[in-house]
Amino acid sequence: MKINKKSAMVIIKAVTGRIPEREELVKMLKDKFKAQSKSLTALTASQILEVTARKLISLKYVSLKSGISSGDIRNTDVTVHKEIHM
């Protein structure tokens, strides 16, 4: 599933309770998800949001209701399994 910026923000906010800054997301990707910093430096803030949201979904931090498209994700479509405190 392709995640757009708006959907990524909904997913990240559901897990963290807020929308973190780009630097906070990069730190989280490096620390929690072992992403390489050289692969993150060239990404824009929108791309970092999308990568983070995809990681949260793939590592089962959240699940999404079936049958929704990436542009239609709302808070009610996201089920949080693990929270991340920032």
N, C-alpha and C positions, 0 to 999 in steps of 0.2 A: 504494500500500500504506500502510495506517495503521500507524505505528510506536508501540508503547507504551513506557512508561518503562523497563521491564526490557530490552526489545530494544534501545532506544537506548543504554543503558549498555553492553551487550555490544559494539555497533558502535563506540562511542566508545573504549572500552577497547582494542579490537583495533587501532585506528589510533594512539592516543596512548600506550598502555601503562599508563594509569591513568584513573581517573574524575576529571576536573578539577572545581574549584569553579565555581559559577555565574558569578562574575566572570571567571574564566579563559576560560570558554566564550563569554561575551559579547565579550571582547577578540578571541578567535580568529574569531568570526563577523564582527566589524567589520574586522579586519586582513586576514585571508585571503580571506574571502568577500564583502567590501564590503557587509555588511548595514548598514542605517541604525540608529543607536542609538535614535532615537525609536520605531522599530518593535519594539525589544527590551525597553525599560524596563518595559513593563506585563506582560511574560510571567513566569510562575512558573518555578521551577527545572526542573520536569518538562517544561514546554513548551519551554524552552531546550534541554534534552536532545533532545527530539523534533525540533526544527528543525535542530539540529546533525547529528543522525543522517541526516535526509533530505538535507541538503546534502552530506554525505560520500558518500552513495549516488549522488545525481544528478551530482556532479562526478567520479565514478569513482575516489574514494579507496578504496572497497570495492565488492565485488559480493557478492550473496547467492545461495546455491543456489536453483535454481528449484523451485517447488512447496512452499515453506514458508509458513506463515502468520506474521503479525507477532508473535504471542504465543509462537511456538515457536523463536525464533532462539537458537542456541547458538554457542559459539566455533567449532565445526567447520563451521558454516554460513556463516561470514564469510571471504572471501578479501580480504586487504589488498593493494592495489596501490601505495599511497603512504602512508608514515608521517608523522606530524606530531610533532615533538619539542617538548615544552613545558617 
